Amino acid sequence: MSKRTRTASRAAANIASHNKVNEESYELTAAPILDQRFRNLPQEIQDEFNSLSEIAAINGAEAIPRLLELKKNYPLPLIYSCLAIAYGRVDPNKQKQIIAENYQKNPKNIFARCNYARLCLAENNPDEIPKIFASHFELKTLYPKRNQFHITEYTGLTSVICEYYIQKQQMEQAEELFDKLQGIAPDAGDTLHIKKLLKPTVFQRMRNMLFA
């Protein structure tokens, strides 16, 4: 069994375990959950976007011109997010503008919210986080009409709120959320990001205890 297969199997088991515990609240899935507006696009546009999304992660400059055209005609969160990825390798300042514009145009979208929140956290402005999420720090309270969420929606929101707690020095809450991330998606980029943030914090706390 390959490493990728083992990772996928473990992720599926973790999701199933989470769903069993939270069966009366909501369930997580690894299956694609596409915005209905994206699914309503012409099939050729969907296919073109899927190809561009693969290019954007490797050669942003090549994908940007057409993504800008698509954004103008179809200002959807998914297209904005792909454009932000493309600009990340080309023009970080433009990437920030795209992230902010996405949030302005699509303030209810979970990924638009999370990406803008990350931007605020990167600029040491954690007090914006409660405003972005209307003080709802869990998926079900943020989107009460939904009963299913993609795993990346869970890791995205949970990691952002975890980093918010770290910046606010609310370490107990941060570590509690990190434990949940570890339990559901230990290999996810969002989880590994929080792990890097928490490690020096935990080390410093131990050091302070030793030399108090």
C-alpha positions in Angstrom: 0.0 0.0 0.0 1.4 3.4 -1.0 1.9 6.3 1.4 -0.8 8.3 -0.4 -3.2 5.4 -0.1 -2.4 4.9 3.6 -2.9 8.6 4.2 -6.3 8.6 2.3 -7.4 5.5 4.3 -6.5 7.1 7.6 -8.3 10.3 6.6 -11.4 8.4 5.7 -11.3 6.6 9.0 -10.9 9.9 10.9 -13.8 11.4 9.1 -16.0 8.4 9.8 -15.1 8.6 13.5 -15.9 12.3 13.6 -19.2 11.7 11.9 -20.2 9.0 14.4 -19.5 11.3 17.3 -21.3 14.2 15.7 -24.1 12.4 13.9 -26.8 14.6 15.3 -25.0 17.8 14.3 -23.3 17.5 10.9 -21.0 15.3 8.9 -17.7 15.7 7.1 -16.9 14.4 3.7 -13.9 14.2 1.4 -16.1 14.1 -1.6 -16.2 17.4 -3.6 -18.8 19.9 -2.6 -19.1 22.5 -5.4 -20.8 25.9 -5.2 -24.1 25.6 -7.1 -23.2 28.7 -9.0 -20.0 27.0 -10.3 -22.0 23.9 -11.3 -24.4 26.2 -13.2 -21.5 27.4 -15.4 -21.2 26.1 -19.0 -19.4 22.7 -18.9 -16.6 24.1 -21.1 -16.0 26.8 -18.6 -15.9 24.3 -15.8 -13.4 22.2 -17.7 -11.2 25.1 -18.6 -11.2 26.2 -15.0 -10.2 22.8 -13.8 -7.2 22.9 -16.2 -6.2 26.4 -15.1 -6.4 25.4 -11.4 -3.7 22.7 -12.1 -1.5 25.3 -14.0 -2.0 28.0 -11.3 -0.3 25.9 -8.6 2.8 25.4 -10.8 3.0 28.4 -13.2 0.9 31.2 -11.9 2.0 33.7 -14.6 0.6 31.4 -17.3 -2.8 31.0 -15.7 -3.4 34.6 -14.4 -4.5 36.3 -17.7 -7.4 33.9 -18.4 -8.3 33.6 -14.7 -8.7 37.4 -14.6 -11.1 37.1 -17.6 -13.1 34.4 -15.9 -13.2 36.4 -12.6 -14.6 39.4 -14.5 -17.4 37.3 -16.1 -17.9 34.9 -13.2 -16.9 36.5 -9.8 -17.2 33.2 -7.9 -15.2 32.3 -4.8 -13.5 29.3 -6.4 -12.2 31.4 -9.3 -10.9 34.1 -6.8 -9.2 31.4 -4.7 -7.5 30.0 -7.7 -6.3 33.4 -8.8 -4.9 34.1 -5.3 -2.9 30.9 -5.6 -1.6 31.9 -9.0 -0.6 35.4 -7.7 1.1 33.8 -4.7 4.0 32.8 -6.9 4.1 36.0 -8.9 3.0 39.0 -6.9 2.2 38.7 -3.2 0.8 42.2 -3.0 -1.7 41.5 -5.8 -2.5 38.2 -4.0 -3.6 40.2 -0.9 -5.8 42.4 -3.1 -7.5 39.4 -4.7 -8.1 37.8 -1.3 -9.6 41.1 0.1 -11.7 41.5 -3.1 -13.0 37.9 -2.8 -14.1 38.5 0.8 -15.8 41.8 -0.3 -17.6 40.1 -3.2 -18.4 36.8 -1.4 -18.5 37.6 2.4 -20.5 34.5 3.2 -18.2 32.0 1.5 -16.2 29.9 4.0 -13.0 30.0 2.0 -13.3 33.7 1.2 -13.7 34.2 4.9 -10.8 32.0 5.9 -8.4 33.4 3.4 -9.2 37.0 4.4 -8.9 36.0 8.1 -5.4 34.5 7.4 -4.5 37.8 5.8 -5.6 39.7 9.0 -3.7 37.2 11.2 -0.6 37.6 9.1 -0.8 41.3 9.7 -1.2 40.8 13.5 -4.8 42.0 13.4 -6.7 39.2 15.3 -9.5 41.5 16.4 -10.9 41.3 12.9 -11.6 37.6 13.2 -14.8 37.7 15.2 -16.2 40.3 12.7 -15.4 38.1 9.7 -17.1 35.1 11.2 -19.9 37.0 13.0 -18.5 35.5 16.3 -19.4 32.0 15.2 -16.3 29.8 15.5 -17.8 26.5 14.5 -19.1 25.4 11.1 -22.6 24.4 12.2 -23.3 27.7 14.0 -21.8 29.7 11.1 -23.9 27.8 8.5 -26.9 26.3 10.5 -28.8 25.2 7.4 -26.0 22.9 6.2 -25.6 19.4 7.4 -22.5 18.4 5.5 -19.1 20.1 5.1 -16.0 19.2 3.2 -13.0 18.3 5.3 -11.1 21.3 4.0 -13.9 23.6 5.2 -13.4 22.1 8.7 -9.6 22.3 8.7 -9.7 25.8 7.2 -12.0 27.3 9.8 -10.6 25.4 12.7 -7.0 26.3 11.9 -7.9 30.0 11.5 -9.7 30.1 14.9 -6.9 28.2 16.5 -4.4 30.8 15.2 -6.7 33.5 16.5 -6.6 32.0 20.0 -2.8 31.7 19.8 -2.5 35.4 18.9 -4.9 36.3 21.7 -2.8 34.1 24.2 -5.8 31.9 24.8 -3.6 28.8 24.7 -6.0 26.3 26.3 -8.6 26.9 23.6 -5.9 26.8 20.9 -4.6 23.5 22.1 -8.1 22.0 22.3 -8.7 22.9 18.7 -5.3 21.7 17.6 -6.1 18.3 19.2 -9.3 18.1 17.1 -7.3 19.0 14.0 -4.8 16.3 14.8 -7.5 13.8 15.4 -9.3 14.4 12.1 -6.6 15.6 9.6 -3.1 15.2 11.1 -1.4 15.5 7.7 -3.4 18.5 6.4 -1.4 21.6 5.6 -3.7 23.6 8.0 -2.9 21.2 10.8 0.9 21.3 10.2 0.8 25.1 10.1 -0.8 25.2 13.5 1.7 22.6 14.8 4.6 24.9 13.8 2.9 27.8 15.6 2.2 25.9 18.8 5.5 24.2 19.2 7.6 27.3 20.1 4.8 28.5 22.3 4.7 25.2 24.3 8.5 25.2 24.5 8.5 28.8 25.8 5.9 27.9 28.4 8.1 24.9 29.6 11.1 27.1 29.7 9.3 29.7 31.8 8.3 27.0 34.2 11.8 25.7 34.5 13.4 29.1 35.1 10.6 30.7 37.1 
